[in-house]
Amino acid sequence: MPATARKTQPVRAEREKTVDEIYERIYAAILEHRLHPGTKLGEEKMADIFGVSRARIREVLARLAHEQIVELFPQRGAYVAKPTTEQARDVFEARRLIEPAVLRRLVDTLTTEKIQRLRQHIELEADARRRGDKRAVIRLSGEFHTLLAELAGNSALARSMRELCMLTCLTIFLYDAPTAQSCRDDEHQMIIDAVAKKDRGRAEKIMLEHLDHIEGSLQLDESNGEADLEAIFRG
Ligand SMILES: [Zn+2]
């Protein structure tokens, strides 16, 4: 933008974007599958796009790297992470441990407002599905799990879930079978129904099945470089 045009902008538009804002923009782009694993995040280009200093971009990238969402390579720069199949399995193992705990805590601290928040979120998901907005569906599916952790009221759990959801999203991107979905649409509803009834056992069971379904839809089988040609051509 030319300097003259910039001067006529209201003061609000002149305000520099904060680390949080840039972080959120990148986070959303990855969640919506607009930013692919392995994409280079050039400091200079990003500084230009967001109209901030390279130092600020470095700060954002360091934070994303700390959360394993971005990988930093000396001399080469920052790239959106590309989780390996082993890392992907680790993510699901961690989620199987954390998410039942999240649900237990949520049931123990449940209020009508929390259930309302969750139902509103489900509505947004359903709406995105009706509109056929695949990007929104992917983002909202991930955010559902983060919301559960936030409403459970443990900030450390919520932070971990946010990170794990992001890594799941990158994994789905990399290893998704062409027809698979990130989260089955009816299962979030079933989880909320069980939580609303304070049925911890059922909520946990559906959650674990839900995670099985997501992991099962990914092609995480170790490939030794030899494709199963029989299956490919005779299936
Ligand atoms: Zn889900």
Boltz pocket constraint, residues with backbone or C-beta under 6 A from the ligand:
constraints:
  - pocket:
      binder: B
      contacts: [[A, 141], [A, 142], [A, 144], [A, 145], [A, 182], [A, 183], [A, 184], [A, 188], [A, 210]]
      max_distance: 6.0
